[in-house]
Amino acid sequence: MRPIQMVDLKRQYAGIKQAVDEAVAAVMDSTAFINGQTVVDFSDQLAAYLDVKHVIPCANGTDALQIALMAAGLQPGDEVITPSFTYIATTEVIALLRLTPVFVEVDPDTFCMDPSAIEKAITPKTKAIVPVHLYGQSADMEKILEIAKAHHLHVIEDNAQAIGADYTFSDGTVKKTGTMGDIGCTSFFPSKNLGCFGDGGAVCTNDDSLAEKMRMIANHGQSKKYYHDVVGCNSRLDSIQAAVLNIKLKQLDRYNAARFEAAAYYTAAFKENPRIKTPCIAPNNKHVFHQYTLVMEGVDRNQLVEQLASAQIPAMIYYPVPAHRQKMFSFLNLPKVDLPVTDWLTERVVSLPMHTELDREQLDYITDKVNYFTK
C-alpha cells in the first residue's frame, strides 16, 4: 500500500506533470512573471467556470478577504457578523481593519453559519455578513441573503474551502459558492480543491463598481500607473501560479468528483458505528469535501489521533480553538459570547485524509483502523 497522506499533492502532480511543466516553462520563456497574459487567461477561465462577471486574482486567500472588506467601504468600529468555527483568517482580517467581529453560532450538522443566529446579532453598527462555506459545503445562502437584503448588509463569502460547490435555491436556480453575495473570496493554497504550487487567491463579483475598486485596491489603489485614487495594498497572483491553475482548473470537476467518491466510501464504512457522526450534506447542496470531518461521541479524540498516527494514518483537528476564544482578539475587548454548538464541535471534530488520489486499499485500511480504535 502507498503511504497515506493527508493531502497527496505529489501523486496529483504526476497526473498533470507534462502539461504543468510545459505551461511553467512557457512563462519562464516569456519572462512575464507578474500580471502576464497567463494571469489574464486564468482570470477569464475562472470567471467562465463560476459564471461570474469579474474575477480579480490576488496573492492569497487572506488578502482576498481584506480586499473585499476594504472595497465594501466599511469603517473602523463597524460590525461584521461571522462564524467563530472557521480558520482564523476569516476573522483575523476583520480585526486587522479595525472592524468588530461579531461571532455567531453554526449549524451542528452542516458546520456552517446558522442563519437564525444572524438576526439576533444584528445591531445598528452591523454592516456586513461573512458566511464561510466550511469543509466544502455551502452555507444556507438563500436565508442569509434574505436577512442581508432586509437589513441592507453586505455579504462577503469566504469560499476558500468550497470552490466548485453548488447551491440550489428554492426556485431551482443553481449558483456556485462565492458568486451569490456581493463578493466571493477564495484561496489557491496548495492543499485546496483548486490549489497552485505556492500562494494565491482571488475575489469575484458581478458588481462592476466593486470590481473596479478591488482591482485598484489590489494594485496600490491605482486607477492607472502612478495615479493612486484609494489606499490599497500590493496583492498579485504571479504568472507561474496562474499557469498551474490554468491546468488544474480544467481538472477541478474531476478532482471534486474523486473527493466525493472517497467521502461516500468513508460514510458507508462508518454507517453502523454509533460513536461516529458522518458529514451531513444539505439537500440543496453539492458538497466538494475539502475536508472529511467526523464528529466523535464517547471517544477520546486526542487518543484516536495518536492511535491513527501509530498506524501511519494522518488525521487533523480543524479547528481545536474557535475564533471567539483566541487571545489575538483580546485587544478588542469584545463582550463574552456563549456559543455552545461551536464549543461542542471543537471538542469532537476530527478530519481524515481527503484528496483526489485516495485508492480503495488506502480507504479500506483507514476505515478499518478508525472503526477498530473507536469500538
N, C-alpha and C positions, 0 to 999 in steps of 0.2 A: 504493500500500500504506500502511496506517495505521502510524504509528510503533510499534516493538516495545518493550514494557515488560517488565521482569522480573515485575511483577505489575500488571495493568491494573485498578485499583480504580475509576477514573473511568468506564470503559465498563460495568463491573459495576453501579455505582450507577445509571447511566442506565436499566438494565433494571428497576429496582425503585424508581425515584425517587418516583413518586406515592405508593406505599404507605409508604415510609420517611418522606417529608415529612409525610404526614398523621399517622403514628404519633408523630413527634417533636413536631409541633405540639400533639398531644393531651397530651403530657407537659408542655409549656410551659403549656398552659391549666390543667392540674391543679395545677401548682407542686409536685408531689410528686417532688422531684428525687432524693431518697435513700430507698431501701427502699420505694418506692411499689408499687402494685399491678402495675405493668408488670414489676418485678423478680420478684415472686412468680409472675406468669404465665410468665415466661421459665424460671424455675427448674422449674416444673411441666412445661412443654412439653419441656424438655431431658431431664428425668428420664424422661418417657414415651418420647422418642426413643431414649434409651440403654437403656431397660428396667432402670433402677436406682431404688432406693427414695428416695435423698436426693441432691439437688444443692444445694450452697451456693455461690452466686456470690461473687466477691471482686474485688479491684481489678486484678489482673493474674496472669499465669501463674507468676511468681516467688513472689508471695505465696501462691499455691495450694500450691506445694511446701513453703514454710515452714510454713503452717498444718497441712499433712498430717504433716510430721515432728514438729511440736510435739504434735499430737494423739496420735501414736503413743507419746508418753511417753519418748522417747529422752533420755539423759543425756550431758553433755559427756564425750567420750572414747569413746563407743560408736561402733562401726564400721558404715559404710553402704557396701555394695557397689554400684558404679555404673560405667557405661562412661566412658572418657575421651573417646571420639569422640562428642561431643554439644555442644550450645550450653552456654555456661558457666553459665547459670542453674541447671542441674541440680545441679552440684557446688558452685557458689558458696553456695547456701543451706545445704548440709551443713556447710561450713566456718563460715558465719555463726553457726550454732547451736552451734559448738564441738564438733561431731561430727567423726569422722575419715573422710574419703572413702577408699575402697579401690578403686582403678581396675583394671578388668579389660578383657579383650580383646573385640573384636566379631567377628562372622562376616564374612568378606571379601565374601560375596555379598549378604547382606541388610543389612549395615551395623549391625545390632542386636546387643545383648549376646549373647555366646557362652555358653550355659548350662554348657558343660564347664569354663569358666574360673571359674565361681562357686564350685564345690565346693572348688577349690584355694585360694580366697581366704578361706574361712570360718575364723574363729578363735573362741575363747570370748567375744571382745568384739563379735562381729558381731551386730547387732540388726535390720538391715533390708536389703532389696534394692530398688534404684530402677532398673527397666528403662526404657529410652527407646524409644518407637515412632518411630524416626527416619525422616524424609523421607516419612512417610505409611504405613509398613508396621509391622505388629505384631511385637514381639519374640516369641520362642518361649515363649509363656506357659505352656503345659502343662508343659514341663520345668522352667521357673523356679518355678512354683507347687509342683511336686513337691519340689524342693530346699528351698524355703521351709518347707513343711509338715514335712519330715523334721528340720529344724533349728530349728523354732519361730521363724521370722523374719517380720517384717512385709514386705509387698510394696506399694510405693507406685509406681504407674505414672505416668511422665511422658508424657502424651498430648497435648502441646502441638501436635504436628505431624500427628496421625493421627485427629482426630475424625471419626467416621463409618466408620472402617475396621472390618472384621470379622475375627475369628479363629475357626477351626473346630477343635475338639478331636477327639481320635481316636474318641470315641464319637458324633460327629456334632453335638454341641452347638455352637451358634454364639453368640459373645458380641462385643459392641462393645469396642474398645480403651478402656481406662480403667475398665472395670467388672469386671475379673477378679481384681484384687488386693484388698487391704484398702481402699485409697483410690486414686482416679484424679484426676489433676491436668491441667487444660488451660488454654490461653491463648486469648483472643479478640483478640490483636493484629491490626490491620487486614489484614495480609498472610496470616493463617492461613486455612485452608479455611472455617472459620466465624469471621469477623472482624467486630469492631464498628468504630466510627468514632473510636476512641480506645484507651484501655487497658481491659482486662477479663480476668477469669479465673474459674475455678470448680473446686471439688473435688466429688467424688461418692463415694458409698459405699452398701453395703447393710447396714452395721452401724449400728444405732440409736444405740448408745453413742458411737461415733466421730462420728456426725453431730451429736449434741448438743454434743460437745466442740468440734468445728470451728466450729459456729455461735457458740459463746461466744468462742473464740479470735479469730475474725474481727471480733468486736464488743467489743473491750476486755476480754474474759474475763467478760462479763456473763451471768448467768443470768436476771436481769431488770434493768430500768433502775436504775442506780446501785448494783447489787449485783454485785461482781466476785469470782468464785469462783476464777479462774485468771489467770495472766499471759497477756495476749493482745496483739492489735495492732488497728489500725484499717484494715480492708480491705474495701471495699464496691464493688459494681458499681452505677454510677449509673443512674437510670431512663432517661435518654436512650439510653445504650448498650444497655440491655435492650430498649428499643423497636426499635432497629435489629436486634438479634439475633433478636427475635421474628419479624421479617420474613425475615431471612436463613436462619434455621433451617428454614423451610418450603422453601427452595431448596437445602438442603445436599446432598441426594442427587443432584439435577440438577447442581449445581456439581461434585461429585466425579466424576460420570459424564463431564462435559466434560473434566476433568483426565485421567481415564483414557484417553479417546479421543485427546487430544493426545499422551499418553505412548506409546500404541500406534503412533501415526504416527511419532514420533521413532524408536522401536525398529525399526520396519520399514525406515526410511530408513538406519539405521546398521548394519543386519544384516551387510552384506558388508565393513564397514570393520574391518580386523584390528587397528587401533590403538585401537579404542573398545570398551569393555565396557559394555553397556547394563544398566539396573537389573534385578535378579533379583526375581521375585515368588514367594515361597514357596508351595508347593501348597496350604497351608491358610490362606492369607491373601487378603484383598481389599484391595488397595493403593489408597490415595486420593491419592497423588502430590502431597503438599505441595511437594516438590521433585522435579525430574527430574535425577538426578545420574549422570554418566558417570564411569568410571574410565579414564584415558588411559594408554596404554603406548607408550613411544617417541616421545612428543610433549612439546615444551616448553610446559607448561601456561600459564605466565605470558605467553608469547608468543601463545598461542592466544587468551587472554582479550583481549589488546591488539588482535589482528587482528580479532576479533569486534567489539570496541568501534569500531574504524575503519570497520566495516561497519554501524554503528548497531544492533548486537545486544548487549544487556547479558548478562553471564554473571557468576556469583558462585562463590566457593570457600567451601563450608560443610563443614569448618572448617579453616583453614590451620595452626592450632596446637592440638593436643589439650590437654585439661584437665591431664593429668599433667605437661605441660611449661610451664604458665603460672606466671608469677612470683608471682601472688597467693597461691599455696599454700605459699610458702617458709616462712612463719611456723609452719607445722605440723610442719616437719622430718620430712616423710614419707620412708619408705625409697624408694630408687630402684626403679622398676618397668621391666620390659622388655616393651613392647607392640609387637612388630614389625608386626603387621597394621594397627594403628591408625596407626603412623608411615608405613607404606606407603600407606595410603589418604589421609592428609593431604597427601601429596606428589603425588597423582594425581587427586583428585576435582575435578570442575567441574560446576556446575549451570546448566542452560539455562533460558530463560524458561518459566514454568509458571503458568498461571492459567486462569480459566474462559472467557476471551474470545479465545483464540488462534484464528485462522482459517486456512484452507488456504493462502492466499497467504503468510502470515507463516511458517507451518510449512515450506513449500517453500523459502522464502528462507533460513531458519535452517539447515535440514538441508543444503542445497546448500553454504552457506558453511562449515559445520563440516566436511563431507566434503572440501571443497576445501583448507581450511587444514591438514588432517591427512593429506593424501595422501602 
